[in-house]
């Protein structure tokens, strides 16, 4: 499996553990109260667990699915006690995430260059995520082209150019108020000519209406595919994990409008309710590819479901 991160597994886990710490502490404290004095997992314990998962932004549909799976195991095994409950919850959550998970490498095809179209609303950390991805790819010797196709926001173009200078990546830009699809086309064309490994294209997060935004994304996809058949090879939706249920609303809008193939969930450091990672991946049938647990470049991590669930629900 290709892994562009230079961090050691230990360092990566230490960074991850700091991310959903508040969710973890809250869940453990409340779960402890729910099972206090109980020897076995009964209906009251499951009701409490359901409330806890919903409060952690796992989402109603996914929470119900988890509870139903646990109920089946309790009914089958009968002897399950409350001390086993945490491990049982971890197993079922990991099983749900595994159903959506594909290879954690973006380089799963022979496409050259590999084109990643990054979408998401303003303020979720979309451009910053692109910059961090570019930095990691550069560290592994990959040749990167960035496309500044968010031409409706001056800060986005400038920010991407700054990231390009910082990591040594070429940035294709036509400035403000130009055709985003034309910028995307030129970026892919530049990637082909330069024999780049990866082309990452930023897109607008807000136009005058949601319909206009989604139409613009469709136009960009169509234009890219004319330049390089089969592109984009990945459509990465960036969501702000700290926004809770609003992230679900955004995920619904973008997955309905475009073929989202992977998720990057940012801002999972400290205040975020980490359950949003589980619920969105399950409800929208899209794998989580990256998570952001801090401001540093190394705080953007390839998503590891086992490490994440252990960090979220492991022993406090």
Buried (B, 14 or more C-beta within 10 A) or exposed (E): EEBBBEBEEEEBBEBBBBBBBBBBEBBBEBBEEBBEEBEBBEEEBBEBBBEBBBBBBBBBEBBBBBBEBBEEBBEEEEEBEBEBBBEBBBBBBBEBBEEBBEEBEBBBEEBBBBBBBBBBBBEBBBBBBBBBBBBBBBBEEBBBBBBBBBBBBEEBBBBBBEBBEEBEBBBBBBEBEBBBBBBBBBBBBBBBEBEBBBBBBBBBBBBEEEEEBBEBBEBBBEBBBEBBEEBBBBBBBBBBBBBBEEBBEBBEBBBEBBEBBBBBBBBBBBEBBBBBBBBBBBBBEBBBBBBBBBEEBBBBBBBBBEBBBBBBBBEE
